[in-house]
Amino acid sequence: MTKPVALIVGASRGIGRQVAVDLAQNGYAVVIAAKSTSDASKTTPFPPDPNSPKSTISTVEREIREAGGDAVAIPVDVRDYENIVKLVDETVRTHKRLDVLIYNSGAIWWSSVEGTPMKRFQLMQRVNVEGLYGTVQAVLPHLKKNGGRIIVVSPPIYSRFFRGKTAYAMGKVGMSVLTKGLATDFERQGRKDMAITSIWPAAAIESAATDPSMKEQLRKPTIFSDAILAMLRASTELVNGELETDEDFLRKTGVTDFTKYALVPGQTPRRIMPAEFPSLRVAEQDDEGVRMDSTKRRQSKL
């Protein structure tokens, strides 16, 4: 039986690594993509700290293979669209198919507008928004062959998210806008076999970006991979266009006990996301007036 193939972009450490490991354990052939590579055969001790620079796509590939899983590491710089296309082409050449894209790559800088240098702003937009858009563009022709899923690591849209990190929020919310927009494309095209979903942590998850002194307030990254696996098993109607948190989606599947996810046993990490999110729908949701398609207008002028 042919394994489903999942391309995980941003899988060298932390949450991305955990997602790759757990998908491989659940029958997926995984392609691990990020910038960082290394000579995994010389990494000691092995496996390395998954939140350290010693964790690369090379070590994650070795870790999965030694556990009996199917993994291939392919380096990518998501700031370069041609590099993204090469990644996707190599993935399909290797496995003859592509079923799932998980986009976990992200650049982070939390500060005021005044405190965010232009170069840092541009990096976040290129990695977060442009990188996602380019990767989606590259994978869509392949996902459409058998029906496919896209999972985006981006947040629900609400006003508090912008506070103190406007530049970062501009990119991350832009990623969630892509989730909403592409979902409507699938609906209009009658693609009931395809779905795109966003996911975000309800409570902070241990990663290279978290403060080790705050362990009592952290969860294990397994909560994120468990939620993603549940999304991939769910029907497209339940997940297409949804902006979910890991905890809230798992609750929808019947999970009620989250104690196993606490990084420090016995602790209850503080929820950082609101209990409820505002609806983005308006009363005139289905009244779009005259629809314009720029591709058709351009073709008519040629």
N, C-alpha and C positions, 0 to 999 in steps of 0.2 A: 504494500500500500504506500502510495506517495505521500510524503509528509508535507503539510502546509509550510510555506516559507514566510518567515517574518524578517523584515529588514528593520533593524533598530539603530537609529541614528542618534549618537550621543550615548554610547554604551560602554565607555572605557572604565567608569567607576560609579560608585554610589547607586542611585536609583536605576540608572540605565543598565549597569552591570547586573543588578538583581533581577530586572525584567528579563534580560537575556538568559540568565541562568535558569529562571523558573519556566520560561517558555520552552527552553530546550528540554527540561525535565518533564514537560507536559506534551511532548510529541512534535514540537516544531523544529524545523531546520532553521537556525538563526544565522543571520548575517550581521556581524557586529561592526559598526562604523563609527569613527571619530578621528580626530587628528593624531592622537598619541599612539605611538607604536614602540616596541622594545624587543629585545631578544629574550623571549619568555623562557627559553631553555636555561638561561643563566640567572633567572630571578630567584633570589634566596632571601628569606624563607619563602616558600610557595604554599598556598597562594598568598600574595601580598595583601596588606591592609587595603580593603576595597575603596577606601576614601583617601588614599595617598597617591602621589604622582607615580608610584611604582605600579599601580594598577592601570593597565593599558588595554587596548583591544586585543593585543597579542596575548597577554596573560589571561584575559577572559576567555579567549578562544581555547587556550590550553586547558584552563580549568574545566570548561564544559566538555571538551573531548575526553579528558581523563576520567570524567564522571559518566562516560558512555553516550554523551549527547552529540549532536550534529551542529558544528559551528564553523564559520569561515569569517576571518577578520579582514576587512577592506578599509584602508585609510581614506578619509574624505575631508575636504575643507569646504564647509557649506557656504562659505562666502564666494565660492567660484562655481558658477552654474555648470560649466563644462565638466568640472570635477564631479559634480553631483550626477550628471548624465553618465559619466564613466562608471560611477559606483553602481547605478541602477542597471546599466548594461551588463556589467560583470556579474551582478547578482543573478540576472536572468540567464546569462550564459552558463553559469555554474549550476543552477537548479532547474532551469527550463520553465520556471514559473515564479510568480510573486503573489502572495495572498494578503499580507499584512504589512503596513508601514506604521512604525511607532517613532514619532519625532520628539526626542528628548533633549536635543542640543539646545543650549541656552547660554547667553552671556548675561552677567548680572552686575548692576551698580545701583545701590540704593542711596539716593541723596536728593537734595532739592534741585530745581532747574539750574539755579546759580552754581550749585556744587557739582554739576555733571558736565565735564569737559566735552567739547564737540566730538573729539575722537572716540570717547567712551560711548557717547550717544550713537554715533555711526556704527560702531562695532555691534552694539545691541540690536540695532535695526537690521543689520546685515545677517547676523547669526539667527536671531529670533524670527523676524518676519520674512525677510528675503530668503533666508535659508529654507524655511518651511515651504514658502510658496514655490521655490524652485524644485524642491524635492517632490512636492505633490504633483507639479507639472510633469516631472520625469516619470513618476510611477503610475499615473492614471491610465495610460494606454495599456499597461500590463495588468493592472488590477481589474480593468474592465473585461478582460478575457474570461475570467472565471468568477467574477464577483469578488469584492475585497473589502477590507476594513482599514481605516486610518485612525490612529489614536494620536492626539496632540496633547502635549503637556502645556496647558495654558488654563487660565482661571475663569471662573464665572465672572460676569461683568457686573460690577457694583461700585458705587462712588468711593467707599473707603479704601479700595485697592489703590487708588491714585495717590493717596496721601504720603508725602515724603519720598516718593520714588516715581515721579511723573514720567521721566524718560524711559525707565524700565517698563512702567505700566503701558505706555504707548505701544511698545512692541508686543508685550504679552497679550494685551487686549486685542491688538490687531490679529494675533494668531487665533483668538477665539472668534473674531469676526469671520475669518476664513472658514472656521468650522461651521458657523451658521450659514454662510453663503454657499459653500460647496454642498451642504446638506440639501438646500433648496434646489440646486442644480440636479442632484440625484433624483429628487422627487419629480421635477419637471420632465426629466428624461425617462421616468418610469423605472429607474434602477432600484428595484426592491431588494436586490442582492448586494447592495453596497451601502456603506455607512461611514460617517466620520464623527468622532466623538472627542471632546476635550476632557481632561482629567487634571485635578489639582489636589494637593494634600489638604485634608481638613485640619490636621495637627501637624506640627513640624516633624520632618523625617530626617534621620541621621544621614548626613552626606558630607562631602568635602567643604560645603558652604556653611555648615552649622557649627555653633560654638560648643566644643567638647565639655565646657563647664556647665552646660544646660542639659545634661543627659536626662535628668528627670522629666524634662518637657519634650522628649523626643520619642518617636516611634521607629520601629524597624522598617526598612524599605520593602519588606515582604507584604505589607498592607497594600502598597501601590501595585506590585506585580499581581497580587491576588485580585485586586479590583480590575486590572486590565484583562486578566484571564476571564473574569466573569463578564466583562463587556464583550469580549470576542465570542463567548458562548451565547450571549443574548441575541434575540432576534433584531434585525436591523431596525424595525419599527420602534423598538424601545430605546435605541441608542443614537439614531441618526440625528445629528444637530444638537445633541445635548451637551451642556457644560456641567460636568459632574465633579464632585469631590470623591476621593477614595472611600471614605467612611460612609457617606450618604448612599453611594451606589451599592456598596456591600450590604447595607441595611435593607435596601430594596430587594436583595436576593435572599434575605432571611437571616443574615448574620446579626447577632445581638451582643456577643461577647467579644470585646476588643482587647482584653487583657493580654493576650499572647503577643500583641504587637508592641507593647510598651518596651522601650529599650532597657529601662531599669524595672525589673519585676516588682509588682505591687504599686507602681506609680500610675497615675492617670494624667497623661499629657494634656495640657490646656489646648482646647480647640482654638485655632487662629482664624478660621473662617466663620462668617455669620451662620446662624442657625437656619435662616431662610434668605433666599435671594430674590431680587425684584424680577418680575416678568418683563421680557423685552418686546412682547406683543402689543400691538395697538389695535383699536377698534376697526381701523381700516386696513388690517393686515392683508386682506385678499384683494384690495382695490389698488392696483398698480398703474392704472391708466394705460397709456400707449407705451408698450415696451419697445425699447431701442436695443438693437444688437449691432455693436460697432463692427463686428466681423462681416456682417451682411452688407452694411453700408459701404465698407471699404471695397468689398468684392464688386458691388454694383458700379463703382467708379473706375474699376480697372478696364 
